[in-house]
Amino acid sequence: MNEKIKWKCPKKRQPVWGFFKIFFKPFFHVKDVEFLDEKFPEKCIIISNHCNKKGPMVYELSLPIKHASWGAYNMLGSYKMRFRYLRNVLYIQKNGMKKGKATFKAMFEALFSLFIYRGMKIIPSFPDARFRKTLNYSMECLENNIPVSLYPEDSNQGYFDEMTHFFSGFVMLSEQYFKKTGVDLPIFPMYYGKKKKKIIVGKPLYVQDFVKQGLNRDEIAEQYRLAVNQLYYDYFKE
């Protein structure tokens, strides 16, 4: 798919998204956001579980800070791109939905999803050589005091409460920011428990601390996976 994806650094004031938030807030907002340590500074990275398709909206409406999130680049493309991603990837591949039902849901949701993704300040996450754009867009957000959140779990086989593998893109973002500024950004592990309607924000960890231990990117990503899963074990696992 060679379609060009348009993106620009989000502004804090978004009147159109404000209208959508009024509608979605009763369904997705949770009041209980617990910080186990410090609260989010203006510049930070947040990693968390995706909780199927519900998590990003919950975080957008519930966290006490404006942030930009990584999301599937397909959802910022044309109607056809959005429809195919929703039907083939999200509903059929990841949720095991029958094709007929998946087609119906995707046809409807693809109509307005672009406005929602833009309102949620989604940064297109590319799986190929264009990933460099994802990093550059994220750097632009951080430089404008907009924290970046992402969901590094491998969800190709679906979404699970206990995550089995993290991709290391967020480690690369931290490395790039450190290389440019000399600042090792705090990375906060976070978990949303759907049944308890609660968000737990853990103690921030720092990539350079792991680098000093001799860990590579994949090994560092694994440390963060363990940290996010630990929040699940401690606060949500029955």
N, C-alpha and C positions, 0 to 999 in steps of 0.2 A: 504494500500500500504506500504510494508515493505522495499522498495528499499532504499538503503543508498544514501544520498545526500552528495556529496563531496564539501567542501568549504575550502578556505584558505584566509587569510587576503590579500586584493588586494595590488599590487605594483603600484607605481605611473606610471611606464613605462610599457605600454602595446601596443607593435607594431601592433599586429593583429587588436586590437580595433581601432587603429589610422586609419587603412585602411577603416573600416566601417564608421567611423566618417566623412571621406571625402565624402562618398556617401550620408549619411543621413542629413548632416548639412544644405544643401539648403532647405530641407523640414521641419525641426524641429527647427532650431535655431531662437531665437528672440533676437534682439539687445536691446530692451527696458526692462531693469531690474531695477526697482526703489526700493530703500531702504528708508523706512520712518524713520529709526533711524540708529543705527550702522550697520556695515557690519559684515559678518560672521567671528567669530574667528576660530582658528584651532580646538577647541573642542566645539562642540555645537550639538544640535538636531534641525532638521528642519521638520515641519509638513505642509502638503499642500493637496490640492485637487488632485485627480488622473487624472481628465479630460479624462475619458475613458482610452484607452491604450496609448494616445498620451503624457500625462503629464510627465511620467518618462523620456522619451527620450528628451523632450523639456528641462527639468531641467538639464539633463546630458550635453547637448550641449550648454546651455545658461548661466548657473550660473558661476560666476567668482571664483569658488572654487571646488576642487575635493572632491567628497563625495561618500559614499556608501549608497544604498537604500534597504529598505526591499521590498521583492517581493515574489510572490507565490512560495513555495518550489517546486511545481510540475514542474515549468519551468526550474529547474536545474537538473531534472531527465532524464530518458531515453526518446527516441523518443515517445514511447507509452504514457508515462506520460504527456509529453508536448502536444501531439495531443489531448488526452482526456480532458485536462484542457482547451485548447484553444477552442475546439468544444463545449464541454458540459457546461463549466462554463462561459468563457468569451463571446462567441458568442451567444449561445442559451439562457443560464440563464440570463446573465447580459445585453445582447444587443437585445434579442428577435429575433434573426436571424433564418431563416428556416434551418432545419437540412441539406439539400443538400448543400446549400451555405456555411454553417458553416463547414461542412466536407471538402469541397474543400479548403477553406481558411486555415483551421487548418492543413491539410496535407502538404500544401506548407510552411507555416510559421514555423511549427515544425522542418523543416529540418535545419534551420539556427538559430533559436531563442536561442539555448543554447549559441552560441558564442556571441550573443548580450547581453544576460543576464550577462555572465561572464565579458564582456567588460565594462558593466555599473556598475560593482562592486556590483551586487545584493546579499544581505544577505537573505538566505532562511527564510521565515516567516512561522513557523509551527503553526497549529491551535490546537494542542493537548499538551500532556506532554512534547513534544520535544521543546516547546516554550522556555524552558530554554536554549537550544542551540542558539536560535535567540538572546536572551539577551547576552549570552557569546560572540557570534561572534561580536555583536555590541560593547560590552565593549572592545574587542580587537582592533576594528577600532578606537574607541575614544582614547585609550591608545597610538595608533600610529598616533595621530593627523589627523585622517580622520573623518570629521563630518558625522553624520548618519541622513539620511532623510527617512521619511516614510509617508504613506497615511492611516491615521487611520479611514477613513470614512467606514461606513457599506454599502458595495456595492452589497449585495446579491440580491437586487431587481433592480440593475442597477446604473449608475452614474448620478448624478444630479448636477446642478450648485449650488444649495443651499443644503448643507449637513444636514442630519437629526440626525445622531448619530455617535459618535466617540468611537472606542474601546480604552481601557486604557493601551495598551501595552507600549506605549511610556512613560507613567507616571511611569510604573514599571522600565523601563530602567533608567530614571532619578533618581529614588529612589536607584537603585542598585549602580549607579555611585557615588551618594552622600554618601551612606553607606560605600563604599570602599575608597573614596578619601576625603570626607568632602567638595567637591565642588558641588554647585548647578548649574548645567549647564544651560545656556540660551537656551530656546526653542523658535525658530522663527516661527510664523505663516506666511504662504506664499500662494499666489493664482495665478494661471495661467489662464488668460482669452483668450480663443481660438480665438474669433472674433477680439479682439483688438491686438492679438499677443503680449501680454504684461505680465510681471511677477511683482507682487507687494510683497515686503518682509516687513512684519510689525515689530513693536517693540517687542523685546524678552520678554517673560514672564518666571517666575521661579516657579517651582513646590513647593519649600519649602515655598514660600510666601502664597500659597494656603493651604498648610498643617497647617501653623500657624493659618489660619482662621478656622480650624476644618473640612475642606472638605475632603471627601474620594476620592479614585481613580476615580470613575465614575463621581463624581461631578467636579473634576479637569479636566478630559477629556472634560466635557461639557463646561468649561470655554474656553478651547482652540478651541472647535468647534465654539463657538460664535465669537471668535477672527478671525478665518479664514473666516467665513461667513461674518463678518463685512467688510473685504477687498472686498468681492464680492459685497456687497451692495454699498460701497463707490466708487468703481472704475469700476465695470463691469456691474451691473444690469441696464438694459435699462428701 
